[in-house]
Amino acid sequence: MTSPPLHTLSIAEAGVALRAGRLTAQALTEHALARIATHDDTLRAFIRVTAARAREDAARADQELRAGLDRGPLHGIPYGLKDIFDVAGIPTTCNSRLRLDHVPAVDSEVEARLKAGGAVLLGKLTTHEFALGGPGFDLPFPPARNPWNPAHFTGGSSSGSGSAVAAGLLRVALGSDTGGSIRSPATHCGVVGLKPTYGRVSRRGVFPLSFALDHCGPLTWSVEDAALVLGVIAGYDPLDPSSVEAPAERYTEDLGQDLHGLRLGYARRLFSDISGVSPEVLAAMDASAQTLAKLGAVVEEVVLPDFELFKACGRIIMTVEAYAIHEQDLKTRPRDFGRYTYQRVTPAAALTAADLTQAFRLRQELTVQLNREVLSRYDALLTTTALTSAPRLDEFPHDWPPPSLAVAVQTVPFNVTGNPALVVPAGFFSNGLPLGMQLVGRPFDERTLFRVGAAFEARVGVTHRRPPLEGGRAS
């Protein structure tokens, strides 16, 4: 029998082969570097490929495994980092002219945990400027392309992370999510994306966008892969003020179970009444709800607060905090910002302390309504991520916001509340682009999301379908 291509092996499958001596981390790494060399001129998923570092990491992983030192499930597994995560000695550019020369001396906490776990760093992945902006063509590095059709957008600012994972350039990518920038690329690129509970994963050494809304998490090929990665990067960090001292979890423990005994709320009205939602999204979400019911869950429609409340709350908090972070540069070096970034941040100069106070008050009310009034009765919620398929990059106009794209994703509510949210591929639009469903859990209950997501994934099977890449181009 022909062996499967190395990039299709799950973390667990590669781990078994590595520990049995049938595979080496160096072979995995060279295979990944070769795929990057073949396809990334089209996809633009990487800002920087760290080939020398990757080969050093892989050689060390192989030596340690041969000596019987096992650092955990990611030992010898290649990964990439969105280029807002610090790695000592490697530039963190944030895809901005303001940061091209910034070389950190200390690793981000996420990078430190991945390194301690024996993983192999392949490089830094494309992002919108400062994880905000948009897919601008006036930035130091071009926007990432969607592997299903390179003319199309990849989703939010963790754009290179979604593209690289979907194309099989690597199995694991780390991204950030302030308003949906893990979950939107996961949806539009057809991969799994996890925004953990606020405070579950340290943000130390990750360039901030909004202190109150930022989350860090993985994009992966499968739910099991995401659970394994979370087990490595999660944990209390006393040097991160937002970090929560929550007990360690075995996130893979409930995988493989059916859904009997679980109650799921279907938040259909959160997206169904919004103008512009695609009928294909409605049909796919209804079909997903039916699939979860067939797997044994009780699925009932629930009503959440109006999406516009979440959106207004999140937008004010994010914009004001982003302005506070960039205020000095906005005043002294405004022309060094990309056009979209400048246009998205500067309106905060007109907002008042009263506006921010009201937004934080509303945030508390919305969080209470979600957790006490809804998730007290349901183990998790089901909703959509995006209202339409990924737009074409040439649909983005010169100025922000693009009118037709202004409410294209339904992700910010769970940045506002801090609840964990998992995106799992759920099918394809008639144009061949992916779509995904979003599962939302109780605080610090990622295990239930993984249980539901894995059961759905096994039944629907969409995760095993990947974009065909030929001659350096996706087709």
MOTAKA-V434928 format. One record per run of one state. SS is the DSSP state (H for helix, E for strand, C for the rest). FROM is the first residue (numbers start at 1). LEN is the number of residues. If there is no record, write none. Layout:
SS|FROM|LEN  SS|FROM|LEN
//
This chain:
C|1|5  H|6|3  C|9|2  H|11|10  C|21|4  H|25|19  C|44|2  E|46|4  C|50|1  H|51|16  C|67|11  E|78|5  C|83|2  E|85|1  C|86|1  E|87|1  C|88|2  E|90|2  C|92|5  H|97|3  C|100|3  E|103|1  C|104|5  H|109|8  C|117|3  E|120|6  C|126|3  H|129|3  C|132|14  E|146|1  C|147|2  E|149|1  C|150|2  E|152|1  C|153|6  H|159|8  C|167|5  E|172|6  C|178|5  H|183|7  C|190|2  E|192|4  C|196|5  E|201|1  C|202|4  E|206|1  C|207|8  E|215|6  C|221|2  H|223|11  E|234|1  C|235|28  E|263|4  C|267|2  H|269|4  C|273|6  H|279|16  C|295|3  E|298|4  C|302|5  H|307|26  C|333|1  H|334|3  C|337|2  H|339|12  C|351|2  H|353|22  C|375|5  E|380|5  C|385|1  E|386|1  C|387|5  E|392|1  H|393|3  C|396|7  H|403|3  C|406|3  E|409|1  C|410|3  H|413|5  C|418|3  E|421|8  C|429|5  E|434|8  C|442|4  H|446|15  C|461|1  H|462|3  C|465|4  E|469|2  C|471|2  E|473|2  C|475|1
//
